């Protein structure tokens, strides 16, 4: 089994799940995992309304991460 390393940026209310800054690297002992599994591992509740972009593209919770990606987690945006 290898390791999976990604760069994370947690925005808005999700920054509190970061390592003090909301921007950090995450490494786990796995060859791959889904976006949903990643959010659970960093402590974001499954009930949270979060959008996730992987290398600038919005992805679904079942998207499989391969490592080396830049992940941004952000709340829904409203306005008019």
C-alpha positions in Angstrom: 0.0 0.0 0.0 1.4 3.4 -0.9 0.7 6.9 0.4 -1.7 9.6 -0.9 -0.6 13.2 -0.6 -2.7 16.2 -1.5 -2.8 19.9 -0.9 -5.9 21.2 0.8 -7.5 24.6 1.1 -10.5 24.9 3.4 -12.5 28.1 2.9 -15.2 29.8 5.0 -16.6 27.8 7.8 -14.5 24.8 6.8 -11.2 26.5 7.7 -11.7 25.3 11.3 -11.0 21.8 10.2 -7.6 22.8 8.9 -4.4 22.7 10.8 -4.7 26.2 12.1 -4.6 27.9 8.8 -7.1 26.2 6.5 -4.2 25.5 4.0 -2.2 22.4 4.5 -0.9 19.1 3.0 -2.7 15.9 3.9 -1.1 12.5 3.7 -2.6 9.1 4.3 -1.6 5.5 4.0 -3.7 4.6 1.0 -3.3 4.4 -2.8 -6.5 6.3 -3.4 -9.7 7.5 -1.7 -12.9 9.3 -2.6 -13.6 13.0 -1.9 -16.2 11.8 0.6 -13.7 9.7 2.5 -11.2 12.6 2.5 -13.8 15.0 4.0 -14.6 12.4 6.7 -10.9 11.9 7.6 -10.3 15.6 8.1 -13.4 15.8 10.3 -16.0 17.6 8.0 -19.4 16.1 8.9 -21.2 14.2 6.2 -24.2 16.6 6.8 -22.2 19.7 5.9 -23.0 21.5 2.7 -19.6 21.5 1.0 -18.5 21.9 -2.6 -15.2 20.4 -3.6 -13.0 21.3 -6.5 -10.1 19.1 -7.5 -7.5 20.9 -9.6 -10.1 23.6 -10.4 -12.9 21.3 -11.4 -16.0 20.7 -9.2 -16.2 17.0 -8.2 -18.8 14.7 -6.7 -18.3 12.9 -3.3 -17.6 9.6 -5.1 -14.7 11.1 -7.2 -11.6 9.1 -6.6 -8.4 11.0 -5.7 -5.1 9.7 -7.0 -2.7 11.9 -5.1 -0.9 15.1 -6.0 -4.1 17.1 -6.5 -5.0 20.5 -5.1 -8.3 20.3 -3.3 -10.5 23.3 -2.3 -13.4 22.8 0.0 -15.9 25.7 0.1 -19.5 26.4 1.2 -22.3 27.1 -1.2 -22.2 30.6 -2.6 -25.4 32.7 -2.6 -26.2 36.2 -3.7 -27.8 38.1 -6.4 
